[in-house]
Amino acid sequence: MFKLLELITGDDNLTLEPSYLWSGAAVLIGLGLEVYSVVFGKPFDFQAYGIGAAALLAGLGLSAKFGK
């Protein structure tokens, strides 16, 4: 569990980094949608999802930077 916490925290391993947290959430949601689509036999394009999620995260990062 400590190794997973290192993925979403900063250098001090205590402070959550929002960009790491949202990126991890986007990957987990994408993998969950992929499993759901396989189980129920529905199509899912993980590459298109990844491009859209990355664009959304980049837009959030730019708005946070310009907002300060």
Backbone as JSON, one array per atom type, in Angstrom:
{
  "sequence": "MFKLLELITGDDNLTLEPSYLWSGAAVLIGLGLEVYSVVFGKPFDFQAYGIGAAALLAGLGLSAKFGK",
  "N": [[0.82, -1.19, 0.0], [2.03, 1.17, 0.64], [3.71, 1.71, -1.52], [1.84, 2.29, -3.52], [0.81, 4.64, -2.49], [2.99, 6.29, -2.77], [2.89, 6.83, -5.48], [0.95, 8.81, -5.86], [1.54, 10.94, -4.24], [3.53, 13.78, -3.17], [7.01, 14.76, -2.88], [7.41, 14.47, -0.16], [5.89, 12.32, 0.58], [3.49, 12.61, 1.88], [1.81, 14.72, 1.17], [-0.84, 15.06, -1.05], [-0.59, 15.07, -4.52], [-2.36, 16.84, -6.82], [-2.33, 16.49, -9.66], [-1.14, 13.97, -10.04], [-2.96, 12.42, -8.66], [-5.41, 12.8, -10.09], [-4.6, 11.85, -12.58], [-4.06, 9.17, -11.99], [-6.64, 8.41, -11.23], [-7.98, 8.72, -13.68], [-6.76, 6.72, -15.22], [-7.48, 4.4, -13.78], [-10.28, 4.52, -14.01], [-10.53, 4.28, -16.79], [-9.49, 1.68, -17.17], [-11.39, 0.28, -15.72], [-13.68, 0.79, -17.27], [-12.9, -0.55, -19.57], [-12.84, -3.24, -18.7], [-15.55, -3.51, -18.04], [-16.71, -3.22, -20.59], [-15.73, -5.49, -21.88], [-16.86, -7.55, -20.37], [-19.63, -7.17, -20.78], [-19.75, -7.18, -23.51], [-19.61, -4.89, -25.1], [-18.48, -2.25, -27.28], [-15.41, -0.48, -26.74], [-13.16, 2.12, -26.93], [-10.1, 2.41, -25.89], [-7.93, 4.01, -26.54], [-9.03, 6.37, -27.65], [-10.44, 7.22, -25.41], [-8.26, 7.7, -23.7], [-6.95, 9.82, -25.02], [-8.91, 11.81, -24.84], [-9.17, 12.02, -22.02], [-6.58, 12.83, -21.35], [-6.47, 15.3, -22.65], [-8.43, 16.66, -21.22], [-7.26, 16.68, -18.62], [-4.95, 18.17, -19.2], [-6.1, 20.6, -19.9], [-7.28, 21.28, -17.43], [-4.96, 21.57, -15.92], [-3.72, 23.75, -17.22], [-5.65, 25.74, -16.78], [-5.55, 25.92, -14.01], [-2.95, 26.86, -13.71], [-3.02, 29.35, -15.06], [-4.94, 30.58, -13.57], [-3.81, 31.35, -11.19]],
  "CA": [[0.0, 0.0, 0.0], [2.91, 2.34, 0.71], [4.18, 1.98, -2.87], [0.76, 2.97, -4.23], [0.71, 6.01, -1.97], [4.1, 7.04, -3.36], [2.55, 7.22, -6.84], [0.05, 9.96, -5.91], [1.96, 11.99, -3.31], [4.71, 14.55, -3.53], [8.32, 14.28, -2.42], [7.37, 14.13, 1.27], [5.03, 11.13, 0.7], [2.33, 12.93, 2.71], [0.96, 15.67, 0.47], [-1.38, 14.55, -2.3], [-0.4, 15.89, -5.71], [-3.6, 16.72, -7.6], [-2.12, 15.98, -11.02], [-0.92, 12.53, -9.94], [-4.21, 11.81, -8.21], [-6.37, 12.79, -11.2], [-4.09, 10.95, -13.62], [-4.32, 7.81, -11.52], [-8.09, 8.17, -11.3], [-8.34, 8.56, -15.09], [-6.3, 5.4, -15.66], [-8.32, 3.39, -13.14], [-11.61, 4.57, -14.63], [-10.4, 3.71, -18.13], [-9.36, 0.23, -17.06], [-12.7, -0.22, -15.3], [-14.56, 0.81, -18.44], [-12.45, -1.62, -20.47], [-13.34, -4.5, -18.14], [-17.01, -3.49, -18.2], [-17.05, -3.45, -21.99], [-15.43, -6.88, -22.22], [-17.84, -8.42, -19.7], [-20.94, -7.02, -21.38], [-19.65, -7.29, -24.97], [-19.82, -3.59, -25.74], [-17.21, -1.7, -27.77], [-14.78, 0.61, -25.98], [-11.88, 2.51, -27.53], [-9.27, 2.94, -24.81], [-7.06, 5.06, -27.06], [-9.82, 7.6, -27.73], [-10.67, 7.64, -24.03], [-7.01, 8.25, -23.18], [-6.71, 11.13, -25.63], [-9.87, 12.74, -24.24], [-8.82, 12.23, -20.62], [-5.34, 13.63, -21.31], [-6.82, 16.68, -23.03], [-9.14, 17.24, -20.07], [-6.29, 16.94, -17.56], [-4.1, 19.27, -19.64], [-6.9, 21.82, -19.77], [-7.38, 21.6, -16.01], [-3.65, 22.06, -15.47], [-3.52, 25.11, -17.74], [-6.55, 26.69, -16.1], [-5.02, 26.12, -12.66], [-1.74, 27.69, -13.79], [-3.38, 30.71, -15.43], [-5.83, 31.14, -12.55], [-3.04, 31.82, -10.02]],
  "C": [[0.87, 1.26, 0.0], [3.42, 2.71, -0.67], [3.1, 2.68, -3.7], [0.6, 4.41, -3.77], [1.83, 6.88, -2.53], [3.77, 7.54, -4.77], [1.73, 8.51, -6.9], [0.42, 11.07, -4.94], [3.21, 12.68, -3.81], [5.98, 13.95, -2.96], [8.3, 13.86, -0.95], [6.53, 12.89, 1.58], [3.84, 11.35, 1.64], [1.31, 13.79, 1.97], [0.48, 15.08, -0.85], [-1.11, 15.56, -3.42], [-1.63, 15.74, -6.58], [-3.4, 16.14, -8.99], [-1.9, 14.47, -11.0], [-2.21, 11.82, -9.55], [-5.22, 11.72, -9.34], [-5.91, 11.89, -12.33], [-4.32, 9.49, -13.24], [-5.79, 7.45, -11.59], [-8.52, 7.95, -12.75], [-7.93, 7.19, -15.62], [-7.17, 4.31, -15.07], [-9.72, 3.36, -13.73], [-11.57, 3.97, -16.03], [-10.28, 2.2, -18.11], [-10.68, -0.4, -16.61], [-13.69, -0.25, -16.44], [-14.19, -0.28, -19.44], [-12.95, -2.98, -19.99], [-14.85, -4.6, -18.31], [-17.41, -3.81, -19.64], [-16.77, -4.88, -22.42], [-16.48, -7.81, -21.61], [-19.2, -8.36, -20.4], [-20.92, -7.0, -22.91], [-19.92, -6.0, -25.7], [-18.48, -3.04, -26.21], [-16.71, -0.55, -26.88], [-13.42, 0.87, -26.58], [-11.03, 3.18, -26.46], [-8.36, 4.07, -25.29], [-7.81, 6.39, -27.16], [-10.14, 8.12, -26.34], [-9.42, 8.3, -23.46], [-6.69, 9.62, -23.74], [-7.64, 12.17, -25.01], [-9.54, 13.04, -22.78], [-7.56, 13.08, -20.49], [-5.61, 15.08, -21.67], [-7.54, 17.38, -21.88], [-8.18, 17.59, -18.95], [-5.35, 18.08, -17.93], [-4.84, 20.6, -19.53], [-7.07, 22.24, -18.32], [-6.07, 22.15, -15.48], [-3.37, 23.47, -15.97], [-4.41, 26.11, -17.04], [-6.09, 26.94, -14.68], [-3.8, 27.02, -12.68], [-2.1, 29.14, -14.11], [-4.26, 31.37, -14.38], [-5.08, 31.7, -11.35], [-2.32, 33.09, -10.31]]
}
